[in-house]
Amino acid sequence: MHILVLNGSPKGENSITLQTVRYLEKRFKDETFEVLHVGQRIKMLEKDFQKAEDALAACDLILFCYPVYTFLVPSQLHRFIELVKEHGVDLAGKCAAQISTSLHFYDITAHRFIRDNCDDLGVDYLGGLSADMEDLLKPQGRKEAEDFFRFILWRKEHGFSERSRYGEPKPFTPVPLGETALPAMSEGGRIAVVADFDPERSSPIRAMVARFLRVAPFETTLVNLREFPFAGGCLGCFHCAADGTCVYRDGFDKYLREHIQSADAIVYAFSIKDHSMGYRMKLYDDRQFCNGHRTVTMGKPVGYLVSGPLSDEINLQTVIEARAEVGGNFLAGVACDESDPDAEIEALAETLRYAVDHAYRPPKTFWGVGGLKIFRDLIYQMRGLMKEDHRFYKKHGFYDFPQKRRGRIFGMYLVGGMMRNKMLSKKIGGRMTEGMLLPYKKVLEQAEKE
C-alpha cells in the first residue's frame, strides 16, 4: 500500500513526530511510505501545488503527521489544508489517519480539526494516535505505535471508518447589522482588536469589527493580521522559551508586547474557515508560542467577533473557551452573526466594560486548571532550557505541587488511620461530615460579622 505522509512539522526531517513514522516504516516493510514535508515547504507549495496534487492522487492512505501547536495543528499544515480545498483536489473515497505528538495538551481539539476536514474532503477517517513526545523511546510507546498502525491497516482492509459528523455544507447567510446608539465612553482603558479580514473588500466580519469599534467602551487599537509582515509560521525552535525573544526578525514579538499585550482587554475577530479561525489567526497563535506557557495576559478579559455558523462548530467553541481558560482570561462573550449580531456586539462591549472596571476574574474550570498543570510539570522538568518560563512560573506561584502539601498529606493519613479503627469509626459515625464543615462555618460566621 502506498502511504502519503503529510508532515506538518516546520522542522521537516528533524520532526520528533516523524520519527514514529520512520519507526513504522521499518516495522511494516511491505508498505510504501512517501513523506511530503508540507510544514517545512509551505511557501513553495503556495507557489506550485502540482507535486502535492500528484502525490495525493497516487496514494492509497493519507497519514497526517504533526506536533500539536496551540490547540490545533501547526499553521503551516492548516494552510496546506486550505490549499487542498482552494485547488479543488478530489480526495473522495480515499482514507486518512493521523499521528500527533504533544504533552496531551488539547490534542483532542487538534485531532478533531483533522477529522472535520477529512469530512469536508470526502475522505474516510480511520483513526488517530496521540503520543507523548517521548513515547517512542519506551517499549510501551513503540508497541502502541505498532498496534495503532496494524489497526489502521485492518480497518482499511475491511472498509471500516469513523462516521462522518458533517453532511453537505449548509448555506449560511449572515444576519446584517442595523443601527445602534453610541454608548458612553469610559476613561483609562484600551481594547486591542486582533482581526483577520481583507481591508480592501466588504465582508460580514469587517462590518462586525467596524460596529464593535463604534460601540467599544474604551479606546481601541485595531490590528489586522493581513497587514502585518509575518516572516513565517512558528518553527518550534524553543528560542522564545530560553530568552523570551523570537528567532524571526520581523518585529512580531515587540509588536505583540507593545500593541496587544499592553491593552486592558483583547477582542479577536475572524470568519470561520475549515472549522477553525483560519490560517492567519492560527499563525498568530503559533507565533506567540511562549504565551501558551507564560500566561502574560492573564487577568485580562477577552472577547470574540465571529462570522459564520458557530453553533455547528462544537470543536471551535471548545478551542475558544479553552484558549481563554488556559490564558487565565475571562471570556466576556462571543458575538456571532448567526442571529442578532447588534445585540451580541453591544452585550460584548458592555461586558468588557464591566470586566475591566471591576477587574472581574472568575476561577478556572478543568480546561484551564488541567492545561496549566501539564505545563507546570513540563516547565519544572525543563527549567534549565525554558528559563523565561521558569522565572514566570516561580514569580506567579504556579509550582503548586501536591507533594509539597505535607500538612494535608499527614492529616489524611491520620484520618485514614482513625477510619480503619472499627471502634473509632463507629464512635465518629456521621460526625465526619460535620467535622468537614467546621472551617466553612467559621467563614460564614465571619461574613455575618462584616
ZIQUIPE-V722940 format. One line per field, one symbol per residue. ss: DSSP state (H for helix, E for strand, - for the rest). psi: psi as a letter, one per 30 degrees, with the letter a starting at -180 (. if undefined). burial: # if it has 9 or more other ideal C-beta (glycine too) atoms within 8 Angstrom, else .. A space follows every 10 residues. Layout:
ss = ???
psi = ???
burial = ???
This chain:
ss = -EEEEEE--- -HHH-HHHHH HHHHHHH--- -EEEEE---- -HHHHHH--H HHHHHHHH-- EEEEEEEEE- -EE-HHHHHH HHHHHH---- ----EEEEEE EE----HHHH HHHHHHHHHH ---EEEEEEE EE--HHH-HH HHHHHHHHHH HHHHHHHH-- ---------- ---------- ---------E EEEEE----- ---HHHHHHH HHHHH---EE EEEEHHH--- --------HH HHH------- -HHHHHHHHH ----EEEEEE E-E--EE-HH HHHHHHH-HH HH-------- EEEEEEE--H HH-HHHHHHH HHHHHH---- EEEEEE---- HHHHHHHHHH HHHHHHHH-- -----HHHHH HHHHHHHHHH H-----HHHH HHHHH----- -HHH-HHHHH HHHHHHHHHH -HHHHHHH-- HHHHHHHHHH HHHHHHHHH-
psi = kjkjjjjfkf fbfgkeeffe eeeeeffiff kkkkkjieef geeefeejge eeeeeeeflf kkjkjlkkji fallfeeeee eeeeeefhkj gkfllllkkl kaggjhfeee eeeeeefeee ggkjkflljj llfgeffkee eeeeeeeeee eeeeeeefgk lkkkfkbkkk kkjkklkbll kklkkllflk kkjjljljff kkleeeeeee eeeegkflkl kkjjfffkik fllkfhfgef fegglkflhg geeeeeeefe fflflkkkkl kkkhgaglee eeeeeefhef ffejifgkfk lllkjkklie ffieeeeeee eeeeeefgkk jfljklgedi eeeeeeeeee eeeeeeeghk illlaeeeee eeeefeeeee egfeeieeee eeeeeghfih kfffieeeee eeeeeeeeff jeeeeeeebf feeeeffeee eeeeeeeef.
burial = .######### ##..###### #.###..#.. #.##.##### ##..#...#. ###.##..#. ########## ########## #####...#. #..####### ##..###.## ########## ########## ###.##.... ##.###.##. ###.##.... #......... ...##.#..# ..#..#..## #######... ..#######. ###.####.# #.####.#.# ..##.#..## ##........ .##.###.## ..#.###### ########## ########## ###.#.#..# ########## ..#.###### ########## ########.. ##.####### ######.... ...#..###. ##.###.### ..#..##### .###...#.. ........#. .......##. ...##..#.. .#........ ..........
